[in-house]
Amino acid sequence: MPTESELNTGVLLFLPYRALENRVMQRIGPNGTRLTEAAEVADGVVAEVEKEWEEHLGKRRMKQLCEALSLLREITDPWA
C-alpha cells in the first residue's frame, strides 16, 4: 500500500469525500427516506464533519482548504 506521500491528489481528495458520503448514508433509513428528509440529514452530517475537520486542521487551514477547492471548482465544475 502506498504511503500518504505517494498518494496522488485525486485519491487524497476522494478519501475524505468518501468518508463524508458514508456518514450521510448511514443516517438514511434502510427503506430510504423522503428527499427533503435526506437533504436535512445530509446538511446535519456535513456540518458535523466540517466541524470535526476544522478542529483537526485548525481554522486557518480549513479556510485555506475551502479556498483552494473553490479555485479548483472554477476549472472542474461545468455548472459553476
PyMOL Python script that loads the backbone (N, CA, C, O; Angstrom):
from pymol import cmd

cmd.read_pdbstr("""\
ATOM      1  N   MET A   1       0.853  -1.184   0.000  1.00  0.00           N
ATOM      2  CA  MET A   1       0.000   0.000   0.000  1.00  0.00           C
ATOM      3  C   MET A   1       0.893   1.240   0.000  1.00  0.00           C
ATOM      4  O   MET A   1       1.869   1.299   0.748  1.00  0.00           O
ATOM      5  N   PRO A   2       0.563   2.236  -0.839  1.00  0.00           N
ATOM      6  CA  PRO A   2       1.390   3.441  -0.903  1.00  0.00           C
ATOM      7  C   PRO A   2       1.304   4.243   0.394  1.00  0.00           C
ATOM      8  O   PRO A   2       0.291   4.207   1.092  1.00  0.00           O
ATOM      9  N   THR A   3       2.367   4.958   0.704  1.00  0.00           N
ATOM     10  CA  THR A   3       2.340   5.851   1.862  1.00  0.00           C
ATOM     11  C   THR A   3       1.558   7.105   1.488  1.00  0.00           C
ATOM     12  O   THR A   3       1.269   7.342   0.315  1.00  0.00           O
ATOM     13  N   GLU A   4       1.217   7.911   2.503  1.00  0.00           N
ATOM     14  CA  GLU A   4       0.461   9.133   2.237  1.00  0.00           C
ATOM     15  C   GLU A   4       1.159  10.028   1.235  1.00  0.00           C
ATOM     16  O   GLU A   4       0.503  10.639   0.391  1.00  0.00           O
ATOM     17  N   SER A   5       2.474  10.117   1.311  1.00  0.00           N
ATOM     18  CA  SER A   5       3.205  10.997   0.400  1.00  0.00           C
ATOM     19  C   SER A   5       3.179  10.475  -1.033  1.00  0.00           C
ATOM     20  O   SER A   5       3.448  11.226  -1.971  1.00  0.00           O
ATOM     21  N   GLU A   6       2.858   9.191  -1.208  1.00  0.00           N
ATOM     22  CA  GLU A   6       2.809   8.606  -2.544  1.00  0.00           C
ATOM     23  C   GLU A   6       1.403   8.669  -3.154  1.00  0.00           C
ATOM     24  O   GLU A   6       1.240   8.391  -4.342  1.00  0.00           O
ATOM     25  N   LEU A   7       0.398   9.024  -2.369  1.00  0.00           N
ATOM     26  CA  LEU A   7      -0.959   9.095  -2.898  1.00  0.00           C
ATOM     27  C   LEU A   7      -1.109  10.323  -3.782  1.00  0.00           C
ATOM     28  O   LEU A   7      -0.617  11.400  -3.446  1.00  0.00           O
ATOM     29  N   ASN A   8      -1.791  10.161  -4.916  1.00  0.00           N
ATOM     30  CA  ASN A   8      -1.985  11.311  -5.796  1.00  0.00           C
ATOM     31  C   ASN A   8      -3.112  12.199  -5.276  1.00  0.00           C
ATOM     32  O   ASN A   8      -3.885  11.801  -4.405  1.00  0.00           O
ATOM     33  N   THR A   9      -3.189  13.377  -5.813  1.00  0.00           N
ATOM     34  CA  THR A   9      -4.157  14.368  -5.358  1.00  0.00           C
ATOM     35  C   THR A   9      -5.590  13.868  -5.479  1.00  0.00           C
ATOM     36  O   THR A   9      -6.415  14.121  -4.601  1.00  0.00           O
ATOM     37  N   GLY A  10      -5.885  13.166  -6.553  1.00  0.00           N
ATOM     38  CA  GLY A  10      -7.237  12.640  -6.730  1.00  0.00           C
ATOM     39  C   GLY A  10      -7.651  11.729  -5.595  1.00  0.00           C
ATOM     40  O   GLY A  10      -8.767  11.827  -5.084  1.00  0.00           O
ATOM     41  N   VAL A  11      -6.753  10.841  -5.199  1.00  0.00           N
ATOM     42  CA  VAL A  11      -7.048   9.935  -4.088  1.00  0.00           C
ATOM     43  C   VAL A  11      -7.170  10.724  -2.791  1.00  0.00           C
ATOM     44  O   VAL A  11      -8.055  10.453  -1.979  1.00  0.00           O
ATOM     45  N   LEU A  12      -6.295  11.690  -2.595  1.00  0.00           N
ATOM     46  CA  LEU A  12      -6.350  12.496  -1.378  1.00  0.00           C
ATOM     47  C   LEU A  12      -7.642  13.308  -1.288  1.00  0.00           C
ATOM     48  O   LEU A  12      -8.120  13.578  -0.186  1.00  0.00           O
ATOM     49  N   LEU A  13      -8.207  13.695  -2.410  1.00  0.00           N
ATOM     50  CA  LEU A  13      -9.499  14.383  -2.418  1.00  0.00           C
ATOM     51  C   LEU A  13     -10.650  13.399  -2.212  1.00  0.00           C
ATOM     52  O   LEU A  13     -11.636  13.712  -1.545  1.00  0.00           O
ATOM     53  N   PHE A  14     -10.513  12.212  -2.789  1.00  0.00           N
ATOM     54  CA  PHE A  14     -11.575  11.209  -2.739  1.00  0.00           C
ATOM     55  C   PHE A  14     -11.783  10.639  -1.335  1.00  0.00           C
ATOM     56  O   PHE A  14     -12.922  10.459  -0.905  1.00  0.00           O
ATOM     57  N   LEU A  15     -10.702  10.356  -0.622  1.00  0.00           N
ATOM     58  CA  LEU A  15     -10.819   9.683   0.674  1.00  0.00           C
ATOM     59  C   LEU A  15     -11.688  10.446   1.675  1.00  0.00           C
ATOM     60  O   LEU A  15     -12.591   9.842   2.255  1.00  0.00           O
ATOM     61  N   PRO A  16     -11.461  11.753   1.909  1.00  0.00           N
ATOM     62  CA  PRO A  16     -12.340  12.445   2.853  1.00  0.00           C
ATOM     63  C   PRO A  16     -13.766  12.568   2.329  1.00  0.00           C
ATOM     64  O   PRO A  16     -14.720  12.506   3.105  1.00  0.00           O
ATOM     65  N   TYR A  17     -13.919  12.744   0.998  1.00  0.00           N
ATOM     66  CA  TYR A  17     -15.271  12.819   0.444  1.00  0.00           C
ATOM     67  C   TYR A  17     -16.019  11.515   0.686  1.00  0.00           C
ATOM     68  O   TYR A  17     -17.186  11.528   1.078  1.00  0.00           O
ATOM     69  N   ARG A  18     -15.350  10.390   0.454  1.00  0.00           N
ATOM     70  CA  ARG A  18     -15.990   9.087   0.629  1.00  0.00           C
ATOM     71  C   ARG A  18     -16.375   8.862   2.093  1.00  0.00           C
ATOM     72  O   ARG A  18     -17.438   8.309   2.374  1.00  0.00           O
ATOM     73  N   ALA A  19     -15.523   9.284   3.020  1.00  0.00           N
ATOM     74  CA  ALA A  19     -15.842   9.165   4.442  1.00  0.00           C
ATOM     75  C   ALA A  19     -17.076   9.998   4.784  1.00  0.00           C
ATOM     76  O   ALA A  19     -17.945   9.552   5.534  1.00  0.00           O
ATOM     77  N   LEU A  20     -17.149  11.201   4.235  1.00  0.00           N
ATOM     78  CA  LEU A  20     -18.309  12.062   4.446  1.00  0.00           C
ATOM     79  C   LEU A  20     -19.565  11.420   3.871  1.00  0.00           C
ATOM     80  O   LEU A  20     -20.599  11.371   4.537  1.00  0.00           O
ATOM     81  N   GLU A  21     -19.482  10.936   2.658  1.00  0.00           N
ATOM     82  CA  GLU A  21     -20.619  10.300   1.999  1.00  0.00           C
ATOM     83  C   GLU A  21     -21.105   9.090   2.801  1.00  0.00           C
ATOM     84  O   GLU A  21     -22.311   8.895   2.956  1.00  0.00           O
ATOM     85  N   ASN A  22     -20.187   8.288   3.305  1.00  0.00           N
ATOM     86  CA  ASN A  22     -20.572   7.113   4.094  1.00  0.00           C
ATOM     87  C   ASN A  22     -21.326   7.509   5.352  1.00  0.00           C
ATOM     88  O   ASN A  22     -22.289   6.847   5.738  1.00  0.00           O
ATOM     89  N   ARG A  23     -20.890   8.585   5.991  1.00  0.00           N
ATOM     90  CA  ARG A  23     -21.588   9.036   7.203  1.00  0.00           C
ATOM     91  C   ARG A  23     -22.991   9.529   6.890  1.00  0.00           C
ATOM     92  O   ARG A  23     -23.912   9.311   7.676  1.00  0.00           O
ATOM     93  N   VAL A  24     -23.163  10.185   5.763  1.00  0.00           N
ATOM     94  CA  VAL A  24     -24.504  10.625   5.359  1.00  0.00           C
ATOM     95  C   VAL A  24     -25.383   9.412   5.110  1.00  0.00           C
ATOM     96  O   VAL A  24     -26.517   9.359   5.585  1.00  0.00           O
ATOM     97  N   MET A  25     -24.871   8.441   4.370  1.00  0.00           N
ATOM     98  CA  MET A  25     -25.670   7.270   4.012  1.00  0.00           C
ATOM     99  C   MET A  25     -26.040   6.441   5.242  1.00  0.00           C
ATOM    100  O   MET A  25     -27.091   5.798   5.250  1.00  0.00           O
ATOM    101  N   GLN A  26     -25.211   6.441   6.266  1.00  0.00           N
ATOM    102  CA  GLN A  26     -25.520   5.696   7.490  1.00  0.00           C
ATOM    103  C   GLN A  26     -26.732   6.267   8.203  1.00  0.00           C
ATOM    104  O   GLN A  26     -27.405   5.554   8.947  1.00  0.00           O
ATOM    105  N   ARG A  27     -27.013   7.527   7.989  1.00  0.00           N
ATOM    106  CA  ARG A  27     -28.130   8.183   8.682  1.00  0.00           C
ATOM    107  C   ARG A  27     -29.451   8.050   7.934  1.00  0.00           C
ATOM    108  O   ARG A  27     -30.510   8.379   8.469  1.00  0.00           O
ATOM    109  N   ILE A  28     -29.387   7.569   6.699  1.00  0.00           N
ATOM    110  CA  ILE A  28     -30.614   7.398   5.918  1.00  0.00           C
ATOM    111  C   ILE A  28     -31.150   6.004   6.187  1.00  0.00           C
ATOM    112  O   ILE A  28     -30.402   5.027   6.139  1.00  0.00           O
ATOM    113  N   GLY A  29     -32.441   5.908   6.471  1.00  0.00           N
ATOM    114  CA  GLY A  29     -33.049   4.635   6.836  1.00  0.00           C
ATOM    115  C   GLY A  29     -32.884   3.571   5.769  1.00  0.00           C
ATOM    116  O   GLY A  29     -32.687   3.893   4.597  1.00  0.00           O
ATOM    117  N   PRO A  30     -32.964   2.284   6.165  1.00  0.00           N
ATOM    118  CA  PRO A  30     -32.771   1.182   5.229  1.00  0.00           C
ATOM    119  C   PRO A  30     -33.828   1.138   4.124  1.00  0.00           C
ATOM    120  O   PRO A  30     -33.587   0.584   3.051  1.00  0.00           O
ATOM    121  N   ASN A  31     -34.982   1.714   4.384  1.00  0.00           N
ATOM    122  CA  ASN A  31     -36.043   1.745   3.375  1.00  0.00           C
ATOM    123  C   ASN A  31     -36.051   3.058   2.606  1.00  0.00           C
ATOM    124  O   ASN A  31     -37.003   3.379   1.895  1.00  0.00           O
ATOM    125  N   GLY A  32     -34.983   3.796   2.764  1.00  0.00           N
ATOM    126  CA  GLY A  32     -34.910   5.092   2.091  1.00  0.00           C
ATOM    127  C   GLY A  32     -35.618   6.144   2.924  1.00  0.00           C
ATOM    128  O   GLY A  32     -36.045   5.874   4.047  1.00  0.00           O
ATOM    129  N   THR A  33     -35.736   7.305   2.392  1.00  0.00           N
ATOM    130  CA  THR A  33     -36.392   8.401   3.089  1.00  0.00           C
ATOM    131  C   THR A  33     -36.840   9.422   2.047  1.00  0.00           C
ATOM    132  O   THR A  33     -36.390   9.399   0.902  1.00  0.00           O
ATOM    133  N   ARG A  34     -37.714  10.297   2.455  1.00  0.00           N
ATOM    134  CA  ARG A  34     -38.148  11.337   1.526  1.00  0.00           C
ATOM    135  C   ARG A  34     -36.980  12.257   1.209  1.00  0.00           C
ATOM    136  O   ARG A  34     -36.072  12.433   2.021  1.00  0.00           O
ATOM    137  N   LEU A  35     -37.017  12.828   0.043  1.00  0.00           N
ATOM    138  CA  LEU A  35     -35.912  13.673  -0.410  1.00  0.00           C
ATOM    139  C   LEU A  35     -35.630  14.818   0.560  1.00  0.00           C
ATOM    140  O   LEU A  35     -34.470  15.108   0.853  1.00  0.00           O
ATOM    141  N   THR A  36     -36.674  15.465   1.059  1.00  0.00           N
ATOM    142  CA  THR A  36     -36.445  16.584   1.979  1.00  0.00           C
ATOM    143  C   THR A  36     -35.810  16.106   3.277  1.00  0.00           C
ATOM    144  O   THR A  36     -34.959  16.796   3.839  1.00  0.00           O
ATOM    145  N   GLU A  37     -36.216  14.928   3.763  1.00  0.00           N
ATOM    146  CA  GLU A  37     -35.603  14.388   4.974  1.00  0.00           C
ATOM    147  C   GLU A  37     -34.144  14.029   4.714  1.00  0.00           C
ATOM    148  O   GLU A  37     -33.282  14.277   5.558  1.00  0.00           O
ATOM    149  N   ALA A  38     -33.866  13.451   3.560  1.00  0.00           N
ATOM    150  CA  ALA A  38     -32.496  13.092   3.212  1.00  0.00           C
ATOM    151  C   ALA A  38     -31.618  14.336   3.141  1.00  0.00           C
ATOM    152  O   ALA A  38     -30.472  14.317   3.590  1.00  0.00           O
ATOM    153  N   ALA A  39     -32.148  15.407   2.583  1.00  0.00           N
ATOM    154  CA  ALA A  39     -31.385  16.654   2.477  1.00  0.00           C
ATOM    155  C   ALA A  39     -31.088  17.221   3.862  1.00  0.00           C
ATOM    156  O   ALA A  39     -29.987  17.714   4.110  1.00  0.00           O
ATOM    157  N   GLU A  40     -32.063  17.153   4.763  1.00  0.00           N
ATOM    158  CA  GLU A  40     -31.846  17.640   6.128  1.00  0.00           C
ATOM    159  C   GLU A  40     -30.795  16.800   6.844  1.00  0.00           C
ATOM    160  O   GLU A  40     -29.929  17.330   7.540  1.00  0.00           O
ATOM    161  N   VAL A  41     -30.882  15.486   6.666  1.00  0.00           N
ATOM    162  CA  VAL A  41     -29.888  14.587   7.273  1.00  0.00           C
ATOM    163  C   VAL A  41     -28.503  14.930   6.730  1.00  0.00           C
ATOM    164  O   VAL A  41     -27.547  15.073   7.493  1.00  0.00           O
ATOM    165  N   ALA A  42     -28.402  15.060   5.413  1.00  0.00           N
ATOM    166  CA  ALA A  42     -27.109  15.354   4.784  1.00  0.00           C
ATOM    167  C   ALA A  42     -26.549  16.672   5.295  1.00  0.00           C
ATOM    168  O   ALA A  42     -25.363  16.754   5.613  1.00  0.00           O
ATOM    169  N   ASP A  43     -27.378  17.701   5.380  1.00  0.00           N
ATOM    170  CA  ASP A  43     -26.911  19.001   5.868  1.00  0.00           C
ATOM    171  C   ASP A  43     -26.359  18.900   7.280  1.00  0.00           C
ATOM    172  O   ASP A  43     -25.321  19.482   7.593  1.00  0.00           O
ATOM    173  N   GLY A  44     -27.061  18.154   8.135  1.00  0.00           N
ATOM    174  CA  GLY A  44     -26.608  17.996   9.513  1.00  0.00           C
ATOM    175  C   GLY A  44     -25.289  17.247   9.609  1.00  0.00           C
ATOM    176  O   GLY A  44     -24.397  17.637  10.363  1.00  0.00           O
ATOM    177  N   VAL A  45     -25.167  16.164   8.838  1.00  0.00           N
ATOM    178  CA  VAL A  45     -23.933  15.376   8.861  1.00  0.00           C
ATOM    179  C   VAL A  45     -22.776  16.189   8.302  1.00  0.00           C
ATOM    180  O   VAL A  45     -21.682  16.174   8.865  1.00  0.00           O
ATOM    181  N   VAL A  46     -23.002  16.890   7.214  1.00  0.00           N
ATOM    182  CA  VAL A  46     -21.939  17.713   6.620  1.00  0.00           C
ATOM    183  C   VAL A  46     -21.457  18.760   7.631  1.00  0.00           C
ATOM    184  O   VAL A  46     -20.255  18.997   7.753  1.00  0.00           O
ATOM    185  N   ALA A  47     -22.380  19.376   8.342  1.00  0.00           N
ATOM    186  CA  ALA A  47     -21.997  20.373   9.351  1.00  0.00           C
ATOM    187  C   ALA A  47     -21.144  19.728  10.445  1.00  0.00           C
ATOM    188  O   ALA A  47     -20.148  20.309  10.877  1.00  0.00           O
ATOM    189  N   GLU A  48     -21.532  18.529  10.897  1.00  0.00           N
ATOM    190  CA  GLU A  48     -20.751  17.814  11.915  1.00  0.00           C
ATOM    191  C   GLU A  48     -19.337  17.513  11.417  1.00  0.00           C
ATOM    192  O   GLU A  48     -18.351  17.745  12.116  1.00  0.00           O
ATOM    193  N   VAL A  49     -19.268  16.998  10.208  1.00  0.00           N
ATOM    194  CA  VAL A  49     -17.973  16.605   9.650  1.00  0.00           C
ATOM    195  C   VAL A  49     -17.086  17.828   9.427  1.00  0.00           C
ATOM    196  O   VAL A  49     -15.897  17.796   9.743  1.00  0.00           O
ATOM    197  N   GLU A  50     -17.650  18.896   8.888  1.00  0.00           N
ATOM    198  CA  GLU A  50     -16.856  20.104   8.680  1.00  0.00           C
ATOM    199  C   GLU A  50     -16.326  20.650  10.003  1.00  0.00           C
ATOM    200  O   GLU A  50     -15.203  21.151  10.065  1.00  0.00           O
ATOM    201  N   LYS A  51     -17.126  20.555  11.054  1.00  0.00           N
ATOM    202  CA  LYS A  51     -16.662  20.986  12.380  1.00  0.00           C
ATOM    203  C   LYS A  51     -15.498  20.107  12.836  1.00  0.00           C
ATOM    204  O   LYS A  51     -14.503  20.621  13.347  1.00  0.00           O
ATOM    205  N   GLU A  52     -15.610  18.791  12.657  1.00  0.00           N
ATOM    206  CA  GLU A  52     -14.518  17.882  13.020  1.00  0.00           C
ATOM    207  C   GLU A  52     -13.260  18.186  12.215  1.00  0.00           C
ATOM    208  O   GLU A  52     -12.157  18.209  12.761  1.00  0.00           O
ATOM    209  N   TRP A  53     -13.430  18.420  10.911  1.00  0.00           N
ATOM    210  CA  TRP A  53     -12.279  18.709  10.063  1.00  0.00           C
ATOM    211  C   TRP A  53     -11.610  20.013  10.509  1.00  0.00           C
ATOM    212  O   TRP A  53     -10.383  20.107  10.544  1.00  0.00           O
ATOM    213  N   GLU A  54     -12.419  21.005  10.846  1.00  0.00           N
ATOM    214  CA  GLU A  54     -11.852  22.281  11.294  1.00  0.00           C
ATOM    215  C   GLU A  54     -11.114  22.106  12.618  1.00  0.00           C
ATOM    216  O   GLU A  54     -10.055  22.700  12.819  1.00  0.00           O
ATOM    217  N   GLU A  55     -11.663  21.297  13.520  1.00  0.00           N
ATOM    218  CA  GLU A  55     -10.977  21.026  14.782  1.00  0.00           C
ATOM    219  C   GLU A  55      -9.647  20.322  14.530  1.00  0.00           C
ATOM    220  O   GLU A  55      -8.666  20.573  15.230  1.00  0.00           O
ATOM    221  N   HIS A  56      -9.616  19.452  13.542  1.00  0.00           N
ATOM    222  CA  HIS A  56      -8.395  18.705  13.228  1.00  0.00           C
ATOM    223  C   HIS A  56      -7.363  19.574  12.503  1.00  0.00           C
ATOM    224  O   HIS A  56      -6.175  19.534  12.822  1.00  0.00           O
ATOM    225  N   LEU A  57      -7.821  20.351  11.535  1.00  0.00           N
ATOM    226  CA  LEU A  57      -6.923  21.165  10.717  1.00  0.00           C
ATOM    227  C   LEU A  57      -6.603  22.517  11.330  1.00  0.00           C
ATOM    228  O   LEU A  57      -5.522  23.063  11.112  1.00  0.00           O
ATOM    229  N   GLY A  58      -7.527  23.051  12.085  1.00  0.00           N
ATOM    230  CA  GLY A  58      -7.432  24.422  12.561  1.00  0.00           C
ATOM    231  C   GLY A  58      -8.191  25.346  11.609  1.00  0.00           C
ATOM    232  O   GLY A  58      -8.376  25.033  10.433  1.00  0.00           O
ATOM    233  N   LYS A  59      -8.619  26.478  12.135  1.00  0.00           N
ATOM    234  CA  LYS A  59      -9.432  27.402  11.328  1.00  0.00           C
ATOM    235  C   LYS A  59      -8.709  27.873  10.065  1.00  0.00           C
ATOM    236  O   LYS A  59      -9.291  27.899   8.981  1.00  0.00           O
ATOM    237  N   ARG A  60      -7.437  28.245  10.214  1.00  0.00           N
ATOM    238  CA  ARG A  60      -6.688  28.793   9.073  1.00  0.00           C
ATOM    239  C   ARG A  60      -6.565  27.765   7.956  1.00  0.00           C
ATOM    240  O   ARG A  60      -6.820  28.081   6.794  1.00  0.00           O
ATOM    241  N   ARG A  61      -6.181  26.551   8.292  1.00  0.00           N
ATOM    242  CA  ARG A  61      -6.018  25.535   7.255  1.00  0.00           C
ATOM    243  C   ARG A  61      -7.359  25.130   6.638  1.00  0.00           C
ATOM    244  O   ARG A  61      -7.433  24.861   5.439  1.00  0.00           O
ATOM    245  N   MET A  62      -8.406  25.086   7.441  1.00  0.00           N
ATOM    246  CA  MET A  62      -9.728  24.746   6.896  1.00  0.00           C
ATOM    247  C   MET A  62     -10.167  25.822   5.904  1.00  0.00           C
ATOM    248  O   MET A  62     -10.719  25.519   4.846  1.00  0.00           O
ATOM    249  N   LYS A  63      -9.911  27.088   6.262  1.00  0.00           N
ATOM    250  CA  LYS A  63     -10.251  28.180   5.341  1.00  0.00           C
ATOM    251  C   LYS A  63      -9.442  28.063   4.057  1.00  0.00           C
ATOM    252  O   LYS A  63      -9.976  28.242   2.962  1.00  0.00           O
ATOM    253  N   GLN A  64      -8.148  27.761   4.192  1.00  0.00           N
ATOM    254  CA  GLN A  64      -7.295  27.602   3.011  1.00  0.00           C
ATOM    255  C   GLN A  64      -7.763  26.431   2.151  1.00  0.00           C
ATOM    256  O   GLN A  64      -7.759  26.521   0.923  1.00  0.00           O
ATOM    257  N   LEU A  65      -8.166  25.337   2.787  1.00  0.00           N
ATOM    258  CA  LEU A  65      -8.674  24.181   2.045  1.00  0.00           C
ATOM    259  C   LEU A  65      -9.905  24.569   1.232  1.00  0.00           C
ATOM    260  O   LEU A  65      -9.996  24.267   0.042  1.00  0.00           O
ATOM    261  N   CYS A  66     -10.841  25.236   1.882  1.00  0.00           N
ATOM    262  CA  CYS A  66     -12.067  25.651   1.170  1.00  0.00           C
ATOM    263  C   CYS A  66     -11.760  26.617   0.036  1.00  0.00           C
ATOM    264  O   CYS A  66     -12.361  26.529  -1.035  1.00  0.00           O
ATOM    265  N   GLU A  67     -10.831  27.536   0.262  1.00  0.00           N
ATOM    266  CA  GLU A  67     -10.444  28.487  -0.791  1.00  0.00           C
ATOM    267  C   GLU A  67      -9.806  27.762  -1.970  1.00  0.00           C
ATOM    268  O   GLU A  67     -10.115  28.056  -3.125  1.00  0.00           O
ATOM    269  N   ALA A  68      -8.914  26.812  -1.679  1.00  0.00           N
ATOM    270  CA  ALA A  68      -8.243  26.077  -2.760  1.00  0.00           C
ATOM    271  C   ALA A  68      -9.242  25.232  -3.544  1.00  0.00           C
ATOM    272  O   ALA A  68      -9.175  25.175  -4.771  1.00  0.00           O
ATOM    273  N   LEU A  69     -10.152  24.586  -2.855  1.00  0.00           N
ATOM    274  CA  LEU A  69     -11.143  23.763  -3.555  1.00  0.00           C
ATOM    275  C   LEU A  69     -12.096  24.633  -4.375  1.00  0.00           C
ATOM    276  O   LEU A  69     -12.534  24.233  -5.453  1.00  0.00           O
ATOM    277  N   SER A  70     -12.411  25.803  -3.870  1.00  0.00           N
ATOM    278  CA  SER A  70     -13.258  26.730  -4.640  1.00  0.00           C
ATOM    279  C   SER A  70     -12.553  27.185  -5.913  1.00  0.00           C
ATOM    280  O   SER A  70     -13.186  27.315  -6.961  1.00  0.00           O
ATOM    281  N   LEU A  71     -11.247  27.426  -5.827  1.00  0.00           N
ATOM    282  CA  LEU A  71     -10.488  27.790  -7.025  1.00  0.00           C
ATOM    283  C   LEU A  71     -10.462  26.644  -8.026  1.00  0.00           C
ATOM    284  O   LEU A  71     -10.582  26.871  -9.230  1.00  0.00           O
ATOM    285  N   LEU A  72     -10.308  25.425  -7.546  1.00  0.00           N
ATOM    286  CA  LEU A  72     -10.323  24.271  -8.450  1.00  0.00           C
ATOM    287  C   LEU A  72     -11.685  24.093  -9.101  1.00  0.00           C
ATOM    288  O   LEU A  72     -11.781  23.643 -10.243  1.00  0.00           O
ATOM    289  N   ARG A  73     -12.726  24.444  -8.379  1.00  0.00           N
ATOM    290  CA  ARG A  73     -14.075  24.318  -8.938  1.00  0.00           C
ATOM    291  C   ARG A  73     -14.226  25.149 -10.209  1.00  0.00           C
ATOM    292  O   ARG A  73     -14.958  24.771 -11.124  1.00  0.00           O
ATOM    293  N   GLU A  74     -13.534  26.275 -10.259  1.00  0.00           N
ATOM    294  CA  GLU A  74     -13.607  27.141 -11.438  1.00  0.00           C
ATOM    295  C   GLU A  74     -13.197  26.411 -12.715  1.00  0.00           C
ATOM    296  O   GLU A  74     -13.689  26.731 -13.797  1.00  0.00           O
ATOM    297  N   ILE A  75     -12.294  25.430 -12.594  1.00  0.00           N
ATOM    298  CA  ILE A  75     -11.818  24.744 -13.793  1.00  0.00           C
ATOM    299  C   ILE A  75     -12.315  23.296 -13.891  1.00  0.00           C
ATOM    300  O   ILE A  75     -12.019  22.596 -14.859  1.00  0.00           O
ATOM    301  N   THR A  76     -13.078  22.853 -12.872  1.00  0.00           N
ATOM    302  CA  THR A  76     -13.521  21.444 -12.901  1.00  0.00           C
ATOM    303  C   THR A  76     -15.033  21.278 -12.924  1.00  0.00           C
ATOM    304  O   THR A  76     -15.522  20.209 -13.290  1.00  0.00           O
ATOM    305  N   ASP A  77     -15.775  22.290 -12.550  1.00  0.00           N
ATOM    306  CA  ASP A  77     -17.240  22.169 -12.462  1.00  0.00           C
ATOM    307  C   ASP A  77     -17.884  22.872 -13.641  1.00  0.00           C
ATOM    308  O   ASP A  77     -17.872  24.101 -13.711  1.00  0.00           O
ATOM    309  N   PRO A  78     -18.445  22.111 -14.566  1.00  0.00           N
ATOM    310  CA  PRO A  78     -19.040  22.734 -15.756  1.00  0.00           C
ATOM    311  C   PRO A  78     -20.287  23.556 -15.437  1.00  0.00           C
ATOM    312  O   PRO A  78     -20.730  24.342 -16.274  1.00  0.00           O
ATOM    313  N   TRP A  79     -20.856  23.392 -14.256  1.00  0.00           N
ATOM    314  CA  TRP A  79     -22.059  24.141 -13.883  1.00  0.00           C
ATOM    315  C   TRP A  79     -21.747  25.311 -12.970  1.00  0.00           C
ATOM    316  O   TRP A  79     -22.662  25.988 -12.501  1.00  0.00           O
ATOM    317  N   ALA A  80     -20.470  25.559 -12.710  1.00  0.00           N
ATOM    318  CA  ALA A  80     -20.100  26.669 -11.804  1.00  0.00           C
ATOM    319  C   ALA A  80     -20.256  28.004 -12.500  1.00  0.00           C
ATOM    320  O   ALA A  80     -19.994  29.048 -11.902  1.00  0.00           O
TER     321      ALA A  80
END
""", "prot")
cmd.dss("prot")
cmd.show_as("cartoon", "prot")
cmd.util.cbc("prot")
cmd.orient("prot")
